[in-house]
């Protein structure tokens, strides 16, 4: 089990964190519990249990609710119990990654191999595309990478966008966390579908430089500068093609008089130009 909640250093020194973990573990093992039930199981006073439960509730680990009554309901208010929230359950070891890998492996074996997995990866991205597309389309050409980074961060990717190092001309989109890194390590189609989506969304070819799934510290995508300025107003028109060179004139002999061509030469030229034609 992971440590739950945040505790100051002085609390760690007195074992508060350890006791708090015991409270959470007891709720997990026995289900929603009252203060008195927890106090009896853990050998604590009810006041101490309430103090730990208040801290856990503030951290979103447990929540208070009325105990469900099955059968005839007795007089009086139902006892208040404390149950784990989804966040509290996440503090314990989960098998979501293994489940995702097993599901993708089954798809590959039963539904068409790598192409089936790639189709699933593209469909998954398409289902999530709405918020990303809305954020990018609402941003100006120079702000699209930043807008995409903010949208990714909202989905847990801890993304940032910054200028690419010289001599590259463009931006780097950095995802410092990947919620599906374990599955992507086995099935790179997940990363490839995401890269394809970024290219389509930004309207340019992008290049994936590094991925967490391959052992890199950050998923890094290079976005060329042209993606942020293509189609912008005021862009310089393409240069006009150069004019073909004019034919050179034969040099004139100094002092020579211009003479008309001989009629015999003209007739010979005309005859040559009509050579091979059928007579009229």
C-alpha positions as CSV (number, residue, x, y, z in Angstrom):
1,X,0.0,0.0,0.0
2,X,1.2,3.5,-0.8
3,X,1.3,6.2,1.9
4,X,-2.0,8.2,1.8
5,X,-2.5,11.8,2.5
6,X,0.1,14.5,3.2
7,X,1.7,14.8,6.6
8,X,4.1,17.3,8.0
9,X,7.6,16.1,9.1
10,X,6.7,16.2,12.8
11,X,3.8,13.9,12.1
12,X,6.0,11.4,10.3
13,X,8.3,11.4,13.3
14,X,5.5,10.4,15.7
15,X,4.1,7.7,13.5
16,X,0.9,9.5,12.5
17,X,1.3,8.4,8.9
18,X,1.6,4.8,9.9
19,X,-1.6,5.0,12.1
20,X,-3.4,6.7,9.4
21,X,-2.5,3.9,6.9
22,X,-3.8,1.4,9.5
23,X,-7.2,3.2,9.6
24,X,-7.4,3.2,5.8
25,X,-6.4,-0.5,5.6
26,X,-9.1,-1.4,8.2
27,X,-11.8,0.3,6.2
28,X,-10.6,-1.5,3.0
29,X,-10.6,-4.9,4.8
30,X,-13.9,-4.6,6.6
31,X,-15.8,-2.2,4.5
32,X,-17.6,1.0,5.6
33,X,-17.0,1.3,9.4
34,X,-18.1,3.5,12.3
35,X,-15.8,5.3,14.6
36,X,-16.4,2.9,17.4
37,X,-15.7,-0.1,15.2
38,X,-12.4,1.3,14.0
39,X,-11.4,2.2,17.5
40,X,-12.1,-1.3,18.7
41,X,-10.2,-3.0,15.9
42,X,-7.1,-0.7,16.1
43,X,-6.9,-0.3,19.8
44,X,-7.3,3.5,19.6
45,X,-9.6,5.9,21.3
46,X,-12.6,7.2,19.4
47,X,-11.1,10.7,19.6
48,X,-7.9,9.6,17.9
49,X,-9.9,7.7,15.2
50,X,-12.0,10.8,14.5
51,X,-8.8,12.9,14.2
52,X,-7.4,10.6,11.6
53,X,-10.7,10.3,9.7
54,X,-11.0,14.1,9.6
55,X,-7.5,14.3,8.0
56,X,-8.3,11.5,5.5
57,X,-11.6,13.1,4.6
58,X,-9.8,16.4,3.9
59,X,-7.4,14.5,1.6
60,X,-10.3,12.9,-0.2
61,X,-9.3,9.4,0.9
62,X,-12.5,8.5,2.9
63,X,-16.0,9.9,3.0
64,X,-18.8,9.8,5.5
65,X,-22.2,8.3,4.6
66,X,-25.2,6.7,6.3
67,X,-24.9,2.9,6.8
68,X,-27.3,1.0,4.5
69,X,-30.0,-0.8,6.4
70,X,-31.2,-4.2,5.0
71,X,-34.6,-5.4,6.1
72,X,-36.7,-3.7,8.7
73,X,-35.4,-0.3,9.7
74,X,-35.1,0.4,13.4
75,X,-36.0,3.7,15.1
76,X,-33.4,6.5,15.1
77,X,-30.9,7.7,12.6
78,X,-28.7,5.2,10.8
79,X,-25.1,5.1,12.1
80,X,-22.6,7.2,10.2
81,X,-19.9,5.1,8.6
82,X,-16.7,6.0,6.7
83,X,-15.9,4.4,3.3
84,X,-13.1,4.7,0.9
85,X,-13.4,7.0,-2.1
86,X,-12.1,6.1,-5.6
87,X,-9.0,8.1,-4.7
88,X,-8.6,6.1,-1.5
89,X,-8.8,2.8,-3.4
90,X,-6.1,4.1,-5.8
91,X,-3.7,4.3,-2.9
92,X,-3.6,0.5,-3.0
93,X,-2.0,-1.5,-5.7
94,X,-4.1,-1.7,-8.8
95,X,-3.9,-4.0,-11.9
96,X,-5.3,-1.6,-14.5
97,X,-2.1,-1.7,-16.5
98,X,-2.1,-5.5,-16.7
99,X,-5.8,-5.4,-17.6
100,X,-5.1,-3.0,-20.5
101,X,-2.2,-5.1,-21.8
102,X,-4.2,-8.3,-21.6
103,X,-7.1,-6.6,-23.5
104,X,-4.8,-5.3,-26.2
105,X,-3.1,-8.6,-26.6
106,X,-6.5,-10.4,-26.9
107,X,-7.5,-7.8,-29.6
108,X,-4.3,-8.5,-31.5
109,X,-4.7,-12.3,-31.3
110,X,-8.4,-12.5,-32.1
111,X,-9.2,-9.5,-34.3
112,X,-6.3,-9.0,-36.8
113,X,-2.9,-8.5,-35.2
114,X,-1.1,-5.1,-35.3
115,X,-3.7,-3.5,-37.6
116,X,-6.5,-4.2,-35.1
117,X,-4.5,-2.7,-32.3
118,X,-3.7,0.3,-34.4
119,X,-7.4,0.7,-35.3
120,X,-8.2,0.6,-31.6
121,X,-5.6,3.2,-30.8
122,X,-6.9,5.6,-33.4
123,X,-10.5,5.1,-32.2
124,X,-9.4,5.8,-28.6
125,X,-7.7,9.1,-29.7
126,X,-10.8,10.0,-31.7
127,X,-13.0,9.6,-28.7
128,X,-10.9,12.0,-26.7
129,X,-10.2,14.5,-29.5
130,X,-13.1,16.9,-28.8
131,X,-11.5,18.9,-26.0
132,X,-8.2,19.0,-27.7
133,X,-9.6,20.2,-31.0
134,X,-11.7,22.8,-29.4
135,X,-8.7,24.2,-27.4
136,X,-6.4,24.4,-30.5
137,X,-9.0,25.9,-32.9
138,X,-9.8,28.6,-30.3
139,X,-6.1,29.6,-30.2
140,X,-4.2,31.9,-32.6
141,X,-1.6,30.3,-34.9
142,X,1.3,31.1,-32.6
143,X,-0.5,29.8,-29.5
144,X,-1.7,26.4,-30.7
145,X,1.1,24.3,-29.2
146,X,0.6,26.0,-25.8
147,X,-3.2,25.4,-26.1
148,X,-2.6,21.7,-26.8
149,X,-0.3,21.5,-23.9
150,X,-2.9,22.9,-21.5
151,X,-5.5,20.5,-22.8
152,X,-3.2,17.6,-22.3
153,X,-2.4,18.7,-18.8
154,X,-6.1,18.7,-17.9
155,X,-6.1,15.0,-18.9
156,X,-3.1,14.2,-16.6
157,X,-0.2,14.4,-19.1
158,X,1.6,17.3,-17.3
159,X,2.4,18.8,-20.7
160,X,4.4,22.0,-21.6
161,X,5.4,23.7,-24.9
162,X,8.6,25.6,-25.4
163,X,10.8,26.8,-28.3
164,X,13.0,24.0,-29.8
165,X,16.7,24.4,-29.3
166,X,18.8,25.9,-32.0
167,X,19.2,25.2,-34.9
168,X,15.6,23.7,-35.0
169,X,12.9,26.2,-36.0
170,X,9.7,25.3,-34.1
171,X,8.5,24.1,-30.8
172,X,8.8,21.1,-28.6
173,X,5.7,19.6,-26.9
174,X,6.8,17.8,-23.8
175,X,4.5,15.4,-21.9
176,X,6.1,14.7,-18.5
177,X,3.7,12.0,-17.6
178,X,2.0,9.2,-19.6
179,X,-1.0,7.5,-18.0
180,X,-0.7,4.6,-20.4
181,X,3.1,4.2,-20.5
182,X,3.0,0.6,-19.3
183,X,0.7,-0.5,-22.1
184,X,2.4,1.7,-24.7
185,X,5.7,-0.1,-23.8
186,X,4.2,-3.3,-25.2
187,X,2.0,-1.7,-27.9
188,X,3.7,1.3,-29.6
189,X,0.6,1.8,-31.7
190,X,-0.8,3.9,-28.9
191,X,2.1,6.4,-29.3
192,X,1.9,6.3,-33.1
193,X,-1.9,7.1,-33.0
194,X,-1.2,10.0,-30.7
195,X,1.5,11.4,-33.0
196,X,-0.8,11.1,-36.0
197,X,-3.5,13.0,-34.2
198,X,-1.1,15.8,-33.2
199,X,-0.1,16.1,-36.9
200,X,-3.7,16.2,-38.1
201,X,-4.7,18.7,-35.3
202,X,-1.9,21.1,-35.9
203,X,-2.0,20.8,-39.7
204,X,1.7,19.8,-40.2
205,X,4.0,16.8,-40.0
206,X,5.3,16.4,-36.5
207,X,8.2,14.3,-35.2
208,X,8.2,12.2,-32.0
209,X,11.7,12.5,-30.6
210,X,11.3,10.6,-27.3
211,X,8.8,8.6,-25.3
212,X,8.4,7.6,-21.7
213,X,7.4,4.1,-22.9
214,X,10.8,3.6,-24.5
215,X,12.6,4.6,-21.3
216,X,13.0,8.4,-21.9
217,X,12.1,10.8,-19.1
218,X,9.7,12.8,-21.2
219,X,7.5,12.3,-24.3
220,X,8.8,14.9,-26.7
221,X,7.3,15.9,-30.0
222,X,8.9,18.4,-32.4
223,X,6.4,20.8,-34.1
224,X,8.0,22.7,-37.1
225,X,7.5,26.5,-37.1
226,X,5.6,26.3,-40.4
227,X,2.7,24.7,-38.5
228,X,2.1,27.9,-36.6
229,X,2.4,30.4,-39.4
230,X,1.1,28.5,-42.4
231,X,-1.7,30.4,-44.0
232,X,-1.1,33.5,-41.9
233,X,-2.0,36.8,-43.4
234,X,0.8,38.9,-44.7
235,X,3.0,36.0,-45.7
236,X,5.4,36.8,-48.5
237,X,4.4,35.6,-51.9
238,X,6.6,33.0,-53.6
239,X,9.3,34.4,-55.8
240,X,8.5,34.8,-59.5
241,X,10.4,32.4,-61.8
242,X,13.3,34.0,-63.7
243,X,12.7,35.2,-67.3
244,X,14.2,33.0,-70.0
245,X,17.3,34.5,-71.6
246,X,16.8,36.4,-74.8
247,X,18.4,34.9,-78.0
248,X,21.8,36.4,-78.8
249,X,22.0,38.5,-82.0
250,X,24.9,37.8,-84.5
251,X,27.5,40.5,-84.3
252,X,27.5,43.0,-87.2
253,X,30.7,43.5,-89.2
254,X,32.1,46.9,-88.8
255,X,31.7,49.0,-91.9
256,X,29.8,46.4,-93.8
257,X,26.6,47.4,-95.6
258,X,23.4,45.6,-94.9
259,X,22.4,43.5,-97.9
260,X,19.1,41.9,-98.7
261,X,19.1,38.2,-98.8
262,X,19.4,36.6,-102.2
263,X,16.1,35.4,-103.6
264,X,17.8,32.1,-104.3
265,X,18.6,31.6,-100.6
266,X,15.0,32.5,-99.7
267,X,13.7,29.9,-102.1
268,X,16.0,27.3,-100.8
269,X,15.0,28.0,-97.2
270,X,11.3,27.7,-98.2
271,X,11.9,24.5,-100.0
272,X,13.6,23.0,-97.0
273,X,10.8,24.0,-94.7
274,X,8.3,22.2,-96.9
275,X,10.4,19.2,-97.5
276,X,8.6,15.9,-96.7
277,X,5.1,17.4,-97.0
278,X,2.5,16.0,-99.4
279,X,1.9,18.2,-102.4
280,X,-1.4,20.2,-102.3
